[in-house]
């Protein structure tokens, strides 16, 4: 295996871990409420801008913005659930699909209005540079972001398995009515899941702002990819989203390497279509 | 559903006559343009309805069919001097075949899975067209100017002929969808929507009828695409193949009332003038205020009027009786 190929694999893994974190946030919402949050990518963009402005206005490094981004996105998720999503929960399926499209269009265009469509970047983050292992280069911010993503995913996994609230969320995901009968306050579980899902994408946004361009359209691509990851991993499956995220990251970089970088996302979407053809329920769905 | 009362027939005739008379009364380019866009999105909404409204296949990828229609006729015209009317039919057939090709792998997908798959499909098409030199890649294509005539599907001095062509397309689409839904195919589609398993048990081929619906819907949407190319005379992937077009089509159907024949028309008559006029009033600097309002509107509709305006009107109509 050539060293270039190993380098591509490393790059794929690095972006893959971050994809996993973004997708886990989405799959929680999807699994618990059977709702796709089409504004998920725009939440990511908002978090990146929060991080950007904290840096630009107050000189706060993105690594320290993580708790603030997480908290603010948690609140945003709570509000969107309470005032919008909870209203469509009993409505027709189409309304449930479309409502978050409205949120997405609104946020993306509000960002254009407020901050112009231009690309921004955090000029001098604390974490910068690369580690070299022979000929393999490892970007430090990307490595930290990936390690952080894995840790957060792990923490969430433990929270869902070990804590009482986490178990209530999992129970609701498995069977809403049974959970309700067992005394789970499913409305609170909904609100919490939506908020946690948003907070997770908030963390991912803070990580991403360390090394990625920040602009209102950034949510579009990341959002679409995370839908594919979630569906690929299987309906509401946290483990599935984690694995599918890494898989998509690797496929995307290798696809760009072997074919044409311009088509890397097309390859990802094609892989998704092929997978659901063979396994409509996704890799780990049931 | 199939039978109309005399009052309904009279109402439809009056509306049609009013629409035919409209360009004679209202002169001016912009109102005509808004009406043309209204007809076009109404047509695509009607076509979407066959999938989303009757068969619960919530397609968010109609832009792909729209784009395939627009590009096929344009490429045929530019490179092979094929008349756009023939291009329209070829584009429709190509879109229907593409729809079938994508419909087979997606035929077992339901609900959200279908929605995401349709987005993924449309994105693949967009990315490919953006990089495909033969179709002009990201720079797009400018249509060659032909002398204006109905045969050439091109008019320069006035928009009025486009208005009548699009109106005719819309009426044709409504008729086709009405015909399908009142006949056996429509019952099958609705049976599939109500209960997938039951329909299967009754011996209805789930896959086959869903494929038919996708193909007809793709054909009609591609017709609208060819029309758009002949009307705007310029094409690029970012104007015909993008997600917002697909979303607009879904919203038109949903606002009016998914699963009703006239629903998408009602939806389009509200939504399209609203978005065209707000764009002119607010969006001159590309600030996106018009789109923000649009987003708010979507949220309000889905939270408070999810059955659409048609549902509201029918409810009022029933109460009046």
Interface residues (C-beta under 8 A of the other chain):
Chain A: X30 X34 X36 X84 X87 X88 X91 X92 X93 X94 X95 X96 X97 X98 X99 X101 X102 X103 X104 X105 X106 X107 X108 X109 X110 X112 X113 X220 X224 X227 X228 X231 X235 X260 X262 X263 X265 X266 X269 X270 X272 X273 X274 X276 X277 X280
Chain B: X52 X56 X58 X102 X105 X106 X108 X109 X111 X112 X113 X115 X116 X117 X119 X120 X121 X123 X124 X127 X128 X130 X131 X243 X244 X247 X250 X251 X254 X258 X286 X287 X288 X289 X291 X292 X294 X295 X296 X297 X298 X299 X301 X302 X303 X304 X306 X307
